[in-house]
Amino acid sequence: MHIASLGAAHLTYCSKVHPGHGWNRIFPQLAECLPRLKARLSPEAPFGVGLRLSAAECQELLAGNCLPALKEFLTAHDLYVFTMNGFPYGAFHGPRVKEEVFAPDWREPARLEYTMRLVRVLRELLPPGQEGSISTSPLSYKPWLAPPSVEALERISHNLAAVVHHLLEVQARTGRFIHLDLEPEPDGLVETCGDLANFFGQWLLPRGGRWLADRAGLSLARAQEALLEHIQVCLDTCHLAVAYEDPEEPLKNLAAAGIRVGKVQITCGWQAALPPAQSRRAELGRELEPFSRSPYLHQVRGQRPDRGLSRYADLHQALAQLADSPDQEWRVHYHVPLFLEQYGSLTSTHEHTRAVLQLLAKHRFSRHLEIETYTWDLLPGDLKLNLVDFLEQEYRWTLAALASAS
């Protein structure tokens, strides 16, 4: 949906929240949910869609009559797709996802081929005159490349440049402008916006730029300009908060490096003060423990009194060290409902998210906004709502926060 207060900005939710795997299971959920949400939130105006497809679902959609049927459905209900989530390659709702969400990484041909197919889908669905975005992984999972080799970083840079080569051809043939947005995440190969700026400066622009210049017959300067146009960043507000990145500083660093913000994912994580008393720490552990029993990776960062950060690869590992932890606060990568600002002694990182939205209202640094609370089916029973009601509350919180920021 168009957000008039932000100029040309559009808001959607990510369909990753819908459980199941396979287009024949996902499409009926979209067909049930989207018209009902539109009727509640945007009855008189077109309603945007954030489409998440696994590699298998993407192939299904491109086969037979699936894509024309989807286009017909979108047109009939005044819906439009402007962004896609291309981070998880495989099934996202299963018994164990964890670090496998990063596989295949950007060294692998499978990741490149999957992304190219997503481009093919989006170019067919994107309305005329609307820019398109595809968010993708933070290149790899950092423990898999510790440290990354020159060969690995060159291969990653060349694969990203190959996507840009294709996107330039798509733009020349169809007029569709699509960008690929790298999403920094704790324990990703690029964890922070600073990491991303370093990757651009040291690898993507010099190495990817030369590759693109050779393949596309461009000058190095034009090739690097094309990389900056078509490779952007997806800012996830939960990831920013967990990494203790002050919202204003990353934006300044990105702007200084010439990197654009292609998409903002509006999300919140858990935040908890660690009390000194062992009895109260035990209570906190009991509150957090149910959230550790999840298929997903829930990275934790702890802040010590000296402002230094402790790192835990997953919530269950952090909980095992809770009694003796020197940290005074934890932030947990667990996408909690935006409207749930307090739950027992836990608070969400909603203030961090609001700060990003205030900067967005002031500087209008991105046109694509996506609500990405994908843990709906894992929430405790007392937090569980009908999915349409849940998503409506997520939208209402976001729209109120944007109105307040403006």
C-alpha positions as CSV (number, residue, x, y, z in Angstrom):
1,M,0.0,0.0,0.0
2,H,1.2,3.5,-0.8
3,I,2.3,5.6,2.2
4,A,1.5,9.1,1.1
5,S,3.4,10.7,4.0
6,L,6.6,9.2,2.7
7,G,6.3,10.2,-0.9
8,A,6.7,7.2,-3.1
9,A,7.0,4.6,-0.3
10,H,5.1,1.4,-0.3
11,L,4.3,-0.9,2.7
12,T,3.6,-4.7,2.7
13,Y,4.0,-7.8,4.8
14,C,6.3,-10.6,3.9
15,S,4.4,-13.8,2.9
16,K,7.2,-15.8,4.7
17,V,4.8,-15.8,7.7
18,H,2.5,-18.3,5.9
19,P,3.4,-21.8,7.1
20,G,3.8,-24.7,4.6
21,H,6.0,-25.4,1.6
22,G,5.0,-25.7,-2.0
23,W,3.1,-23.3,-4.2
24,N,0.0,-25.5,-4.0
25,R,0.0,-24.9,-0.2
26,I,1.1,-21.2,-0.2
27,F,-1.2,-19.8,-2.8
28,P,-4.5,-20.8,-1.1
29,Q,-3.3,-19.0,2.0
30,L,-2.5,-15.9,0.0
31,A,-5.8,-16.1,-1.7
32,E,-7.6,-16.3,1.7
33,C,-5.5,-13.7,3.5
34,L,-4.7,-10.9,1.0
35,P,-8.3,-9.9,0.0
36,R,-9.4,-9.8,3.6
37,L,-6.4,-7.7,4.7
38,K,-7.0,-5.3,1.8
39,A,-10.6,-4.9,2.8
40,R,-9.6,-3.9,6.3
41,L,-6.6,-1.7,5.5
42,S,-6.8,-0.4,1.9
43,P,-10.4,-0.9,0.6
44,E,-10.2,1.9,-2.0
45,A,-6.6,1.7,-3.1
46,P,-4.2,-1.0,-4.4
47,F,-2.6,-3.2,-1.8
48,G,1.0,-4.2,-2.0
49,V,2.3,-7.8,-1.7
50,G,5.7,-9.0,-0.4
51,L,6.2,-12.4,-2.0
52,R,8.5,-15.0,-0.6
53,L,9.3,-18.0,-2.8
54,S,11.6,-20.9,-2.1
55,A,13.7,-22.2,-4.9
56,A,11.2,-25.0,-5.5
57,E,8.2,-22.7,-5.3
58,C,9.9,-20.3,-7.8
59,Q,10.3,-23.2,-10.3
60,E,6.7,-24.3,-9.7
61,L,5.5,-20.7,-10.4
62,L,7.5,-20.5,-13.6
63,A,6.1,-23.8,-14.9
64,G,2.7,-24.3,-16.5
65,N,0.0,-21.8,-15.8
66,C,0.9,-20.8,-12.3
67,L,2.3,-17.4,-13.0
68,P,-0.5,-16.2,-15.3
69,A,-3.0,-17.5,-12.7
70,L,-1.2,-15.4,-10.0
71,K,-1.2,-12.3,-12.2
72,E,-4.9,-12.8,-12.8
73,F,-5.6,-13.1,-9.1
74,L,-3.6,-10.0,-8.3
75,T,-5.4,-8.0,-11.0
76,A,-8.8,-9.2,-9.9
77,H,-8.2,-8.1,-6.3
78,D,-6.3,-4.9,-6.9
79,L,-3.1,-6.3,-5.5
80,Y,0.5,-5.7,-6.7
81,V,3.8,-7.3,-6.0
82,F,6.7,-4.9,-5.6
83,T,9.2,-6.7,-3.4
84,M,10.3,-10.3,-2.9
85,N,12.2,-12.1,-0.1
86,G,15.0,-14.2,-1.6
87,F,16.9,-15.0,1.6
88,P,15.7,-18.5,2.5
89,Y,16.4,-20.9,-0.4
90,G,14.6,-23.9,0.9
91,A,11.6,-24.8,3.1
92,F,11.3,-22.1,5.8
93,H,8.7,-23.9,8.0
94,G,10.1,-27.1,9.3
95,P,11.6,-28.9,12.3
96,R,15.0,-27.4,11.9
97,V,16.1,-24.4,9.9
98,K,18.9,-22.8,12.0
99,E,22.1,-21.9,10.1
100,E,20.9,-23.8,7.0
101,V,18.8,-20.6,6.2
102,F,22.1,-19.2,4.8
103,A,22.6,-22.1,2.4
104,P,23.5,-22.1,-0.4
105,D,25.5,-19.0,0.1
106,W,26.7,-16.5,-2.5
107,R,29.7,-18.6,-3.5
108,E,27.3,-21.2,-4.9
109,P,25.8,-21.4,-8.4
110,A,22.5,-22.5,-6.9
111,R,22.1,-19.2,-5.0
112,L,22.8,-17.2,-8.3
113,E,20.4,-19.4,-10.3
114,Y,17.7,-19.0,-7.7
115,T,18.1,-15.3,-7.6
116,M,17.9,-15.1,-11.4
117,R,14.6,-17.0,-11.3
118,L,13.2,-14.6,-8.7
119,V,14.1,-11.7,-11.1
120,R,12.2,-13.5,-13.8
121,V,9.1,-13.7,-11.6
122,L,9.3,-10.1,-10.4
123,R,9.8,-8.6,-13.8
124,E,6.5,-10.3,-14.8
125,L,4.6,-9.2,-11.7
126,L,6.0,-5.7,-11.2
127,P,3.5,-2.9,-12.2
128,P,4.8,-0.4,-14.9
129,G,6.7,2.5,-13.3
130,Q,7.2,0.7,-10.0
131,E,10.7,-0.2,-8.9
132,G,11.2,-3.8,-7.6
133,S,13.4,-5.2,-4.8
134,I,14.6,-8.6,-3.9
135,S,16.2,-9.0,-0.4
136,T,18.9,-11.7,-0.1
137,S,21.2,-13.2,2.5
138,P,24.3,-11.5,4.1
139,L,26.5,-13.4,1.6
140,S,27.1,-16.4,3.9
141,Y,27.2,-17.6,7.5
142,K,30.3,-16.2,9.1
143,P,31.4,-19.5,10.9
144,W,31.5,-21.2,7.4
145,L,34.2,-18.7,6.3
146,A,36.4,-17.9,9.2
147,P,38.2,-16.1,7.8
148,P,36.9,-15.8,4.2
149,S,39.5,-16.5,1.5
150,V,40.3,-14.2,-1.4
151,E,38.8,-16.9,-3.7
152,A,35.5,-17.0,-1.8
153,L,35.2,-13.2,-1.7
154,E,36.0,-12.9,-5.4
155,R,33.5,-15.6,-6.3
156,I,30.8,-13.8,-4.2
157,S,31.6,-10.5,-5.9
158,H,31.5,-12.1,-9.4
159,N,28.1,-13.8,-8.7
160,L,26.6,-10.5,-7.5
161,A,28.0,-8.7,-10.6
162,A,26.4,-11.4,-12.7
163,V,23.0,-10.6,-11.2
164,V,23.6,-6.9,-12.0
165,H,24.5,-7.8,-15.6
166,H,21.2,-9.6,-15.9
167,L,19.3,-6.7,-14.2
168,L,20.8,-4.2,-16.7
169,E,19.5,-6.4,-19.5
170,V,16.1,-6.6,-17.9
171,Q,15.9,-2.9,-17.6
172,A,17.0,-2.3,-21.2
173,R,14.4,-4.8,-22.5
174,T,11.5,-4.1,-20.3
175,G,12.1,-0.7,-18.5
176,R,11.7,-2.6,-15.2
177,F,14.2,-1.3,-12.5
178,I,15.0,-4.1,-10.0
179,H,17.6,-4.0,-7.2
180,L,19.0,-6.8,-5.1
181,D,19.2,-5.9,-1.4
182,L,21.8,-7.5,0.9
183,E,20.5,-8.0,4.4
184,P,23.1,-7.7,7.2
185,E,22.4,-10.1,10.1
186,P,24.2,-11.1,13.3
187,D,26.7,-13.9,12.5
188,G,26.2,-13.3,8.7
189,L,29.4,-12.7,6.7
190,V,28.2,-9.1,6.7
191,E,26.7,-8.5,10.2
192,T,26.5,-4.7,10.2
193,C,26.2,-1.8,7.8
194,G,29.9,-1.2,8.5
195,D,30.7,-4.7,7.3
196,L,28.6,-4.1,4.2
197,A,30.4,-0.8,3.4
198,N,33.8,-2.6,3.8
199,F,32.7,-5.4,1.4
200,F,31.6,-2.9,-1.2
201,G,34.8,-0.9,-0.9
202,Q,37.2,-3.8,-0.8
203,W,35.6,-6.4,-3.0
204,L,32.3,-5.7,-4.8
205,L,33.2,-2.4,-6.5
206,P,36.8,-3.2,-7.4
207,R,36.5,-7.0,-8.2
208,G,32.9,-7.2,-9.2
209,G,33.3,-3.9,-11.1
210,R,36.0,-5.3,-13.3
211,W,34.1,-8.5,-13.9
212,L,31.0,-6.5,-14.9
213,A,33.0,-4.0,-17.1
214,D,34.5,-6.9,-19.0
215,R,31.2,-8.9,-19.5
216,A,29.0,-5.9,-20.3
217,G,31.4,-3.8,-22.3
218,L,31.3,-0.9,-19.8
219,S,33.9,1.4,-18.4
220,L,35.0,0.5,-14.8
221,A,33.3,3.7,-13.6
222,R,30.0,2.9,-15.2
223,A,30.2,-0.7,-14.0
224,Q,30.7,0.4,-10.5
225,E,27.9,2.9,-10.8
226,A,25.6,0.0,-12.0
227,L,26.6,-2.1,-9.0
228,L,25.6,0.7,-6.6
229,E,22.3,1.1,-8.5
230,H,21.3,-2.5,-8.5
231,I,23.0,-3.9,-5.3
232,Q,21.5,-2.1,-2.3
233,V,20.9,-2.9,1.4
234,C,17.9,-4.3,3.2
235,L,17.9,-2.8,6.7
236,D,16.2,-5.1,9.2
237,T,15.4,-3.1,12.3
238,C,15.6,-6.1,14.6
239,H,19.0,-6.9,13.2
240,L,20.2,-3.3,13.8
241,A,19.0,-3.4,17.4
242,V,20.5,-6.8,18.2
243,A,23.9,-5.6,16.8
244,Y,23.6,-2.5,18.9
245,E,23.9,-0.3,15.8
246,D,22.7,3.2,16.6
247,P,20.2,3.9,13.8
248,E,21.6,7.2,12.6
249,E,25.3,6.1,12.3
250,P,24.8,3.2,9.9
251,L,22.7,5.4,7.6
252,K,25.5,8.0,7.5
253,N,28.1,5.3,6.8
254,L,26.0,3.8,4.0
255,A,25.4,7.2,2.4
256,A,29.1,8.0,2.6
257,A,29.9,4.8,0.8
258,G,27.2,5.5,-1.9
259,I,25.1,2.5,-0.8
260,R,21.3,2.9,-1.1
261,V,18.7,1.4,1.2
262,G,16.5,-0.6,-1.1
263,K,14.2,-2.0,1.6
264,V,13.5,-1.6,5.3
265,Q,12.2,-4.6,7.1
266,I,10.1,-3.5,10.1
267,T,10.8,-5.9,12.9
268,C,11.4,-6.1,16.6
269,G,13.5,-8.5,18.8
270,W,13.5,-9.3,22.5
271,Q,15.4,-7.1,24.9
272,A,16.0,-8.1,28.6
273,A,17.9,-6.5,31.5
274,L,20.0,-9.1,33.3
275,P,19.4,-8.7,37.1
276,P,22.3,-9.3,39.5
277,A,20.3,-11.6,41.8
278,Q,20.5,-15.3,40.8
279,S,16.9,-16.0,41.6
280,R,15.7,-13.3,39.3
281,R,18.1,-14.5,36.5
282,A,16.6,-17.9,36.9
283,E,13.1,-16.4,36.4
284,L,14.4,-14.6,33.3
285,G,15.7,-17.8,32.0
286,R,12.4,-19.5,32.4
287,E,10.7,-16.7,30.5
288,L,13.2,-16.9,27.6
289,E,13.4,-20.7,27.4
290,P,10.2,-21.3,25.4
291,F,11.5,-19.0,22.7
292,S,14.7,-21.1,22.4
293,R,12.7,-24.2,21.3
294,S,12.4,-23.0,17.7
295,P,13.5,-24.2,14.3
296,Y,15.2,-20.8,13.7
297,L,18.6,-19.3,14.7
298,H,18.1,-16.8,17.5
299,Q,21.5,-15.0,17.8
300,V,22.0,-13.1,21.1
301,R,24.2,-10.1,21.8
302,G,24.9,-9.1,25.4
303,Q,26.1,-5.7,26.5
304,R,28.5,-5.5,29.4
305,P,28.9,-2.6,31.8
306,D,32.0,-1.4,29.8
307,R,29.7,-1.3,26.7
308,G,31.5,-4.2,25.1
309,L,29.5,-6.9,23.5
310,S,29.2,-10.6,24.1
311,R,28.3,-12.9,21.3
312,Y,26.1,-16.1,21.5
313,A,25.4,-18.1,18.3
314,D,21.9,-19.1,19.5
315,L,19.5,-18.4,22.4
316,H,19.9,-21.9,24.0
317,Q,23.7,-21.3,24.2
318,A,23.2,-17.9,25.9
319,L,20.8,-19.4,28.4
320,A,23.4,-22.1,29.3
321,Q,25.7,-19.2,30.4
322,L,23.0,-16.9,32.0
323,A,23.9,-17.6,35.6
324,D,27.5,-16.5,35.2
325,S,27.1,-13.9,32.4
326,P,28.9,-10.6,32.9
327,D,26.3,-8.9,30.6
328,Q,23.8,-6.3,31.9
329,E,21.5,-6.6,28.9
330,W,20.6,-9.1,26.2
331,R,19.1,-8.5,22.8
332,V,17.7,-11.6,21.0
333,H,17.2,-12.1,17.3
334,Y,13.6,-13.3,17.6
335,H,11.1,-11.5,15.4
336,V,8.3,-10.7,17.9
337,P,5.0,-9.0,17.1
338,L,5.5,-5.3,16.6
339,F,2.4,-4.6,18.7
340,L,3.8,-6.7,21.6
341,E,6.0,-4.1,23.3
342,Q,6.1,-5.9,26.7
343,Y,5.8,-9.6,27.7
344,G,6.5,-10.3,31.4
345,S,9.9,-8.9,32.1
346,L,10.8,-8.9,28.5
347,T,10.5,-5.8,26.3
348,S,10.8,-5.6,22.6
349,T,13.3,-3.4,20.7
350,H,10.4,-1.3,19.5
351,E,12.1,2.0,20.5
352,H,14.9,1.1,18.1
353,T,12.4,0.4,15.4
354,R,10.6,3.7,16.0
355,A,13.9,5.5,15.8
356,V,14.5,4.1,12.3
357,L,11.0,5.0,11.2
358,Q,11.6,8.6,12.5
359,L,14.7,8.8,10.4
360,L,12.9,7.4,7.4
361,A,10.2,10.0,7.8
362,K,12.8,12.7,7.9
363,H,15.2,11.6,5.2
364,R,13.0,9.3,3.0
365,F,16.0,7.0,2.4
366,S,13.9,4.0,1.2
367,R,10.7,3.4,-0.8
368,H,10.1,-0.2,0.2
369,L,8.8,-1.1,3.7
370,E,8.1,-4.7,4.7
371,I,6.6,-6.1,8.0
372,E,8.5,-9.3,8.6
373,T,7.2,-11.0,11.7
374,Y,7.5,-14.6,10.6
375,T,7.2,-16.4,14.0
376,W,3.4,-16.2,14.2
377,D,3.0,-20.0,14.1
378,L,5.5,-20.4,17.0
379,L,4.0,-17.8,19.4
380,P,2.8,-19.0,22.8
381,G,-0.9,-19.7,23.0
382,D,-1.7,-16.5,24.9
383,L,-0.2,-14.5,22.0
384,K,-1.8,-16.5,19.2
385,L,-4.3,-14.7,17.1
386,N,-6.0,-15.6,13.8
387,L,-3.4,-14.8,11.2
388,V,-5.5,-12.1,9.4
389,D,-6.2,-10.4,12.8
390,F,-2.5,-10.7,13.7
391,L,-1.3,-9.1,10.5
392,E,-3.9,-6.3,10.8
393,Q,-2.5,-5.5,14.2
394,E,1.1,-5.5,12.8
395,Y,-0.1,-3.0,10.1
396,R,-2.0,-0.8,12.6
397,W,1.1,-0.6,14.8
398,T,3.3,0.3,11.8
399,L,0.9,2.9,10.3
400,A,0.6,4.5,13.7
401,A,4.4,4.6,14.2
402,L,4.8,6.1,10.7
403,A,2.1,8.7,11.4
404,S,3.8,9.6,14.6
405,A,7.2,9.8,13.0
406,S,5.8,12.1,10.2
